[in-house]
Amino acid sequence: MNLKNIINRFNRAKILVIGDLILDEYIRGTVERISPEAPVPVLWANKREYLPGGTANVANNIRSLGGKVTLLGVAGDDANSRILFSELKKQNIDTRTIFIEKNRHTTVKTRILAGHQQVVRVDWEHTHDIPGQINARILKFIEKNIDSFDAIIIEDYGKGVINVALLGKLIAFARGHKKIITVDPKEDNFRYYRGVTSITPNRKELENAVRNLKIQDTANRFKINTDKLFTDKSVDQAAQEILEYLNLDSILVTLGEHGVKLLEKNGRLTYIPTQAQEVFDVSGAGDTVISTFTLALCAGASKCEAAHIANFAAGIVVGKLGTAVCDIKELLGRIK
């Protein structure tokens, strides 16, 4: 299938994105001296910017690429949630399906930058599992609206929205309705993703997950030697063992500035080198990969075609600073 034809069908896709919401704050300025109070630089701040991050960035990627998106998550009852909601509304993303938990901080990641150099990052967050009553409200919404979606993206940043109690019921219900399910995984939760369509770990997440699972697996299904440093061959073996253990259709491993590797259930392994012309910032590239990969699957692409398109999109966003997205015009232009 022609990749451009697939991309031009993105506007038919209807995707539910569920997971941990993050507000990304950027404080920019210049450094000209060291503080007399401590051996640290003094930043002369001249710009503050807020962007939707985490699961909100995935939704923003889908919207930017023409897909229809519903964002499902949890925020705190605080000033930062109001900033996040304001930023989402600027992107025409509905906030009515974001639930409020009063005893939770809205997750904020503040990056302080001198020019292009990040000086420090400050995180405000809670990571406890969301209460059972919010789990129930989320599941009730999904059960009522499942026929409105072609796919579900699960964004697990380990902040408590994606929890064991929710995952089991969510995956079983979505599979029962034959929906595409893709997961941006957290390494501690790999064993709970069994039966989804595809997961998109980065190399480090894959390595750590297979080490954890090998320790936990009493059936000794993991043959890989995790005592040694992982080579490219080890990554391939780890992907194969994870795919079989979780009964996935495919696993798409993101390799940062080196591109992606796709392993499919039929054993086909495809390495796709990066399409980035310049690499400024890889933060958020994983969000772009899972967004574009899932959109392409909804548009009728094969797993391999979807991986190629996702790799093109990631190559665009790593050439931008901060939490970034690409649009249809940029994606078609890069493929051309």
Secondary structure, DSSP 8 states (H G I E B T S, - for coil): --HHHHHTTGGG-EEEEEE-EEEEEEEEEEEEEE-SSSSSEEEEEEEEEEEEEEHHHHHHHHHHTT-EEEEEEEEESSHHHHHHHHHHHHTT---TTEEEETTS---EEEEEEETTEEEEEEEE---S---HHHHHHHHHHHHHHGGG-SEEEEE--SSSSS-HHHHHHHHHHHHHTT-EEEEE--GGGGGGGTT-SEE--BHHHHHHHHHHHHHH-TT----S-TTS---HHHHHHHHHHHHHHHT-SEEEEE-GGG-EEEEETTS-EEEE----S--S--TTHHHHHHHHHHHHHHTT--HHHHHHHHHHHHHHHTTSSSS----HHHHHHHH-
